[in-house]
């Protein structure tokens, strides 16, 4: 019989995360019901799948929050990393191809995306490295292991092809290393190397190059967004129409017009514009407030963690969630070029939802130390 003292944990964090997930399921239903009915004659298809994944996610969050001490992830950090690495390599061989990309395993009626596990695995392995080798972070030789870990796991993901996820993973890992004492010269050197690799990936794929050129054109001439016929810019155009038409209070829940087959991927990557259209500035503002809350709460948990591993694990999880939200919201508002990253906790997507909820469970587990002082070894 488990004896869980719920008073030790941050109930506000549990409540806010749960409300966000339930709100996300509601918006998945609203944004997908018409499209699912027209294309698959099953209006509740995406909603029912999201409900199943949500139940699995709540189970995962409960386990990681109350039954697994966060210190166990350090003990098995290398095992977690190796499993994630094998998975992202195996999907290139055994995965199913959709939209020209091979990113998913197909299991029964569901698909599973290994790169979502890779995100969390990289945070765990980098947090473990920092806790063991923090004194080396400021030295050039201290970068060898993190860069090897990073390169090995992002290369298969980039081959899928997927450029957004490697950028997210690399950005999160570099931020963790910088906070651990990485020199600015090293950050600039890695950023330069990263930009070269990104440029190579853009040039290697003609559709990416054309999309990037169109994106640059939009800065010179904003109207270029609205006359461009590229599919990605069509999505951004419709996204801006949706956000602009919502006004302050929105058109009302379920009353979006853009979800009537005008805005592709309205239930996944572009769910935020539907929220803005139906619930207006108020609804969109609450979504932004949720991620701002997660950022400050996660950083507080990181600051109060009882050891170095916990500090950087909480920081990495927080940055991973917030960075992904920033990228998704920036794409939806035309600030960034189109990238296939869902809005955490809210967009349709089984693997993303479960992994993010499991990661939130880790933060909840660490919240029991929020009011305690700590003495960190090595500091």
C-alpha positions as CSV (number, residue, x, y, z in Angstrom):
1,X,0.0,0.0,0.0
2,X,1.5,3.3,-1.1
3,X,1.2,6.2,1.4
4,X,1.4,9.4,-0.6
5,X,1.4,12.7,1.2
6,X,-0.2,15.1,-1.3
7,X,0.6,18.1,0.8
8,X,4.2,17.8,-0.1
9,X,3.6,18.5,-3.8
10,X,2.6,21.7,-5.6
11,X,-1.2,21.2,-6.0
12,X,-1.4,24.4,-8.1
13,X,1.0,23.0,-10.6
14,X,-1.0,19.8,-10.8
15,X,-4.3,21.6,-11.2
16,X,-3.0,24.0,-13.9
17,X,-1.4,21.3,-15.9
18,X,-4.5,19.1,-15.7
19,X,-6.8,22.0,-16.8
20,X,-4.5,22.8,-19.7
21,X,-4.7,19.1,-20.9
22,X,-8.5,19.0,-20.6
23,X,-8.8,22.4,-22.3
24,X,-6.5,21.0,-25.1
25,X,-8.8,18.0,-25.6
26,X,-11.8,20.3,-25.8
27,X,-10.0,22.4,-28.5
28,X,-8.9,19.3,-30.4
29,X,-12.6,18.3,-30.6
30,X,-13.6,21.8,-31.7
31,X,-10.9,22.2,-34.3
32,X,-11.1,18.6,-35.8
33,X,-14.8,17.6,-35.7
34,X,-15.8,19.0,-39.1
35,X,-12.6,17.9,-40.9
36,X,-12.8,14.4,-39.4
37,X,-16.4,14.1,-40.5
38,X,-15.7,15.2,-44.0
39,X,-12.6,13.1,-44.6
40,X,-13.2,10.0,-42.5
41,X,-16.9,10.1,-41.8
42,X,-16.0,10.0,-38.1
43,X,-16.4,13.4,-36.4
44,X,-15.1,12.2,-33.0
45,X,-12.1,10.3,-34.4
46,X,-9.4,12.7,-33.2
47,X,-11.2,13.6,-30.0
48,X,-11.5,10.0,-29.0
49,X,-7.9,9.3,-29.7
50,X,-6.9,12.3,-27.8
51,X,-9.0,11.2,-24.8
52,X,-7.3,7.8,-24.8
53,X,-3.8,9.4,-25.0
54,X,-4.9,11.8,-22.3
55,X,-5.8,8.9,-20.0
56,X,-2.4,7.3,-20.6
57,X,-0.8,10.7,-20.1
58,X,-2.5,11.2,-16.7
59,X,-1.4,7.7,-15.7
60,X,2.2,8.5,-16.8
61,X,2.1,11.9,-14.9
62,X,0.8,10.1,-11.8
63,X,3.6,7.5,-11.9
64,X,6.4,10.0,-12.5
65,X,5.0,12.5,-9.9
66,X,4.2,10.2,-7.0
67,X,5.9,6.8,-7.5
68,X,9.3,7.5,-9.1
69,X,11.9,9.6,-7.3
70,X,13.5,12.0,-9.8
71,X,17.0,10.8,-8.6
72,X,16.3,7.4,-10.3
73,X,16.6,9.1,-13.7
74,X,20.2,9.9,-13.0
75,X,21.0,6.3,-12.1
76,X,19.6,5.1,-15.5
77,X,20.5,8.2,-17.5
78,X,22.7,6.3,-20.0
79,X,20.1,3.5,-20.4
80,X,17.3,6.1,-21.1
81,X,19.6,7.7,-23.7
82,X,20.5,4.5,-25.4
83,X,16.9,3.4,-25.6
84,X,16.0,6.7,-27.2
85,X,18.9,6.5,-29.6
86,X,18.0,3.0,-30.7
87,X,14.4,4.1,-31.2
88,X,15.2,7.1,-33.4
89,X,17.5,4.9,-35.5
90,X,15.0,2.0,-35.7
91,X,12.2,4.3,-36.9
92,X,14.2,5.0,-40.1
93,X,14.1,1.3,-40.9
94,X,10.8,0.1,-39.4
95,X,8.7,3.3,-39.2
96,X,5.8,4.3,-41.4
97,X,6.1,7.2,-43.9
98,X,3.6,10.0,-43.8
99,X,3.9,13.2,-45.8
100,X,7.3,12.3,-47.0
101,X,8.7,11.8,-43.5
102,X,9.5,8.6,-41.7
103,X,9.0,9.5,-38.0
104,X,6.5,7.1,-36.6
105,X,6.0,3.5,-35.5
106,X,2.6,2.2,-36.2
107,X,1.1,0.2,-33.3
108,X,-2.5,-1.1,-33.6
109,X,-4.7,2.0,-34.1
110,X,-2.0,4.4,-32.9
111,X,1.3,5.9,-34.0
112,X,4.3,6.5,-31.8
113,X,7.0,9.1,-32.4
114,X,10.4,8.2,-30.9
115,X,11.8,11.7,-31.3
116,X,9.5,12.8,-28.4
117,X,11.3,10.4,-26.1
118,X,14.7,11.7,-27.5
119,X,13.8,15.2,-26.3
120,X,13.4,14.1,-22.7
121,X,16.3,11.6,-22.9
122,X,18.7,14.4,-23.9
123,X,17.6,16.6,-21.0
124,X,18.3,13.7,-18.6
125,X,21.7,12.8,-20.1
126,X,22.8,16.5,-20.1
127,X,21.6,17.0,-16.5
128,X,23.5,13.9,-15.5
129,X,26.7,15.1,-17.3
130,X,26.5,18.6,-15.7
131,X,26.0,17.0,-12.2
132,X,29.1,14.8,-12.6
133,X,31.4,17.1,-14.7
134,X,30.3,20.6,-13.8
135,X,33.9,21.7,-13.2
136,X,34.7,20.9,-16.9
137,X,31.8,22.8,-18.4
138,X,33.8,26.0,-18.6
139,X,36.6,24.2,-20.5
140,X,36.6,23.2,-24.2
141,X,37.2,19.6,-23.4
142,X,34.0,19.6,-21.3
143,X,32.0,20.0,-24.5
144,X,33.1,16.8,-26.2
145,X,30.7,14.4,-24.4
146,X,27.6,16.7,-24.7
147,X,28.2,17.4,-28.4
148,X,28.6,13.6,-29.1
149,X,25.4,12.9,-27.2
150,X,23.6,15.6,-29.1
151,X,25.0,14.7,-32.6
152,X,24.2,11.0,-32.3
153,X,20.6,11.6,-31.4
154,X,19.7,14.6,-33.6
155,X,21.3,13.1,-36.8
156,X,18.7,10.3,-37.2
157,X,15.9,12.8,-36.5
158,X,17.2,15.2,-39.1
159,X,17.3,12.3,-41.6
160,X,13.6,11.5,-41.1
161,X,13.5,14.5,-42.2
162,X,12.7,16.7,-39.2
163,X,14.5,20.0,-38.7
164,X,12.4,21.5,-36.0
165,X,13.0,18.8,-33.3
166,X,16.8,18.9,-33.6
167,X,16.7,22.7,-33.3
168,X,14.5,22.4,-30.2
169,X,16.7,19.7,-28.6
170,X,20.0,21.6,-29.4
171,X,18.6,24.9,-28.1
172,X,17.5,23.3,-24.8
173,X,20.8,21.5,-24.3
174,X,22.9,24.6,-25.1
175,X,20.8,26.7,-22.7
176,X,21.3,24.1,-19.9
177,X,25.1,24.1,-20.5
178,X,25.2,27.9,-20.6
179,X,23.4,28.1,-17.3
180,X,25.9,25.6,-15.9
181,X,28.8,27.9,-16.8
182,X,29.6,27.3,-20.5
183,X,31.7,30.2,-21.9
184,X,30.1,32.6,-24.3
185,X,32.9,31.9,-26.9
186,X,31.8,28.3,-26.9
187,X,28.2,29.2,-27.2
188,X,29.0,31.4,-30.2
189,X,31.1,28.7,-31.8
190,X,28.4,26.1,-31.4
191,X,25.8,28.5,-32.6
192,X,27.9,29.2,-35.7
193,X,28.3,25.5,-36.3
194,X,24.6,24.9,-35.8
195,X,23.7,27.7,-38.2
196,X,26.0,26.0,-40.8
197,X,24.3,22.7,-40.3
198,X,20.8,24.3,-40.5
199,X,21.8,26.1,-43.7
200,X,23.0,22.9,-45.2
201,X,19.7,21.1,-44.3
202,X,17.8,24.0,-45.8
203,X,19.8,24.0,-49.0
204,X,19.6,20.2,-49.2
205,X,15.8,20.2,-49.5
206,X,14.5,22.5,-52.3
207,X,11.1,22.9,-50.6
208,X,12.9,24.2,-47.5
209,X,15.0,26.6,-49.5
210,X,12.0,28.0,-51.3
211,X,10.1,28.3,-48.1
212,X,13.0,30.1,-46.4
213,X,13.3,32.6,-49.3
214,X,9.6,33.3,-49.1
215,X,10.0,33.8,-45.4
216,X,12.7,36.4,-45.9
217,X,10.6,38.1,-48.6
218,X,7.9,38.5,-46.0
219,X,10.1,40.8,-43.9
220,X,10.7,43.1,-46.9
221,X,7.0,43.0,-48.0
222,X,4.5,41.8,-45.4
223,X,1.9,41.5,-48.1
224,X,4.0,38.6,-49.5
225,X,2.5,36.4,-46.9
226,X,-0.9,36.9,-48.3
227,X,-0.1,36.5,-52.0
228,X,2.4,33.6,-51.6
229,X,1.0,30.3,-52.8
230,X,3.4,28.0,-50.9
231,X,1.5,25.6,-48.7
232,X,3.4,26.7,-45.5
233,X,2.6,30.4,-46.2
234,X,-1.0,29.5,-47.0
235,X,-1.2,28.0,-43.5
236,X,0.3,31.1,-42.0
237,X,-2.0,33.4,-43.9
238,X,-5.1,31.4,-42.7
239,X,-3.6,31.4,-39.2
240,X,-3.3,35.2,-39.2
241,X,-6.9,35.5,-40.5
242,X,-8.1,33.3,-37.7
243,X,-6.3,35.2,-35.0
244,X,-7.3,38.5,-36.4
245,X,-11.0,37.7,-36.7
246,X,-11.4,36.5,-33.1
247,X,-11.2,40.0,-31.6
248,X,-11.2,40.4,-27.9
249,X,-13.9,37.9,-26.9
250,X,-13.8,35.5,-29.9
251,X,-16.6,34.2,-32.0
252,X,-17.6,31.6,-29.5
253,X,-16.5,28.0,-28.7
254,X,-17.1,25.8,-31.8
255,X,-17.8,28.7,-34.1
256,X,-14.5,28.9,-35.9
257,X,-14.7,29.4,-39.7
258,X,-11.1,28.6,-40.5
259,X,-11.5,25.1,-39.2
260,X,-13.9,24.4,-42.0
261,X,-11.1,23.0,-44.2
262,X,-9.5,26.5,-44.6
263,X,-6.7,26.0,-42.2
264,X,-4.7,22.8,-42.6
265,X,-3.5,21.0,-39.4
266,X,-5.9,23.1,-37.3
267,X,-6.0,20.4,-34.6
268,X,-2.2,19.9,-34.4
269,X,0.4,22.5,-35.3
270,X,-2.1,25.4,-35.8
271,X,-4.5,24.9,-32.9
272,X,-3.5,28.2,-31.4
273,X,-5.2,30.3,-34.1
274,X,-8.4,28.3,-33.6
275,X,-8.2,29.2,-29.9
276,X,-7.7,32.8,-30.9
277,X,-10.6,32.8,-33.3
278,X,-13.1,31.1,-31.0
279,X,-12.0,32.5,-27.7
280,X,-10.4,35.7,-28.8
281,X,-7.6,37.6,-27.1
282,X,-8.8,36.3,-23.7
283,X,-8.4,32.7,-24.7
284,X,-5.1,33.2,-26.5
285,X,-3.9,35.3,-23.5
286,X,-4.7,32.5,-21.1
287,X,-2.7,30.0,-23.2
288,X,0.3,32.4,-23.1
289,X,-0.2,32.9,-19.3
290,X,-0.1,29.1,-18.9
291,X,3.3,28.8,-20.5
292,X,4.6,31.8,-18.6
293,X,3.4,30.2,-15.4
294,X,5.2,26.9,-16.3
295,X,8.4,28.8,-17.0
296,X,8.5,30.6,-13.6
297,X,7.2,27.6,-11.7
298,X,9.7,25.3,-13.3
299,X,12.6,27.7,-12.7
300,X,11.6,27.9,-9.0
301,X,11.6,24.2,-8.7
302,X,15.0,24.1,-10.4
303,X,16.4,26.7,-8.0
304,X,15.1,24.8,-5.0
305,X,16.2,21.3,-6.1
306,X,18.3,19.5,-3.5
307,X,21.1,18.6,-5.9
308,X,22.7,19.6,-9.1
309,X,21.1,16.9,-11.2
310,X,17.7,17.9,-10.0
311,X,18.4,21.6,-10.7
312,X,19.3,21.0,-14.3
313,X,16.7,18.3,-14.9
314,X,13.9,20.7,-13.8
315,X,15.5,23.5,-15.8
316,X,15.8,21.3,-18.9
317,X,12.2,20.1,-18.7
318,X,10.9,23.6,-18.3
319,X,13.0,25.0,-21.2
320,X,12.0,22.1,-23.4
321,X,8.3,22.7,-22.9
322,X,8.5,26.5,-23.1
323,X,10.9,26.6,-26.1
324,X,8.5,24.3,-28.0
325,X,5.6,26.5,-27.1
326,X,7.5,29.6,-28.2
327,X,8.4,28.0,-31.6
328,X,4.8,26.8,-32.1
329,X,3.3,30.2,-31.3
330,X,5.9,32.0,-33.4
331,X,5.1,29.9,-36.4
332,X,1.3,30.4,-35.9
333,X,1.9,34.2,-35.9
334,X,4.3,34.2,-38.8
335,X,7.4,35.1,-36.8
336,X,9.2,31.9,-37.6
337,X,9.0,29.7,-40.8
338,X,6.7,26.8,-40.6
339,X,7.9,23.9,-38.4
340,X,6.0,20.8,-37.4
341,X,6.0,21.2,-33.7
342,X,2.8,20.8,-31.7
343,X,1.7,23.1,-28.9
344,X,2.6,21.2,-25.7
345,X,-0.4,19.8,-23.7
346,X,-2.9,21.3,-26.1
347,X,-2.4,20.1,-29.7
348,X,-3.5,16.7,-30.9
349,X,-0.7,14.2,-30.7
350,X,-0.4,11.1,-28.6
351,X,3.3,10.7,-28.0
352,X,3.9,14.4,-27.5
353,X,1.0,14.6,-24.9
354,X,2.1,11.5,-23.0
355,X,5.8,12.5,-22.8
356,X,5.0,16.1,-21.9
357,X,2.7,14.9,-19.1
358,X,5.3,12.4,-17.9
359,X,7.8,15.3,-17.9
360,X,5.3,17.5,-15.9
361,X,5.1,14.6,-13.4
362,X,8.8,14.8,-12.9
363,X,8.5,18.6,-12.1
364,X,5.6,17.8,-9.7
365,X,7.8,15.1,-8.0
366,X,10.5,17.7,-7.5
367,X,8.0,20.3,-6.3
368,X,8.1,18.6,-2.9
369,X,11.4,20.4,-2.3
370,X,10.1,23.8,-3.3
371,X,10.1,25.2,0.3
372,X,13.2,23.4,1.4
373,X,16.7,24.7,1.6
374,X,19.5,22.6,0.0
375,X,23.2,22.1,0.0
376,X,24.5,21.1,-3.4
377,X,27.7,19.1,-3.7
378,X,30.2,20.6,-6.1
379,X,28.9,24.2,-5.7
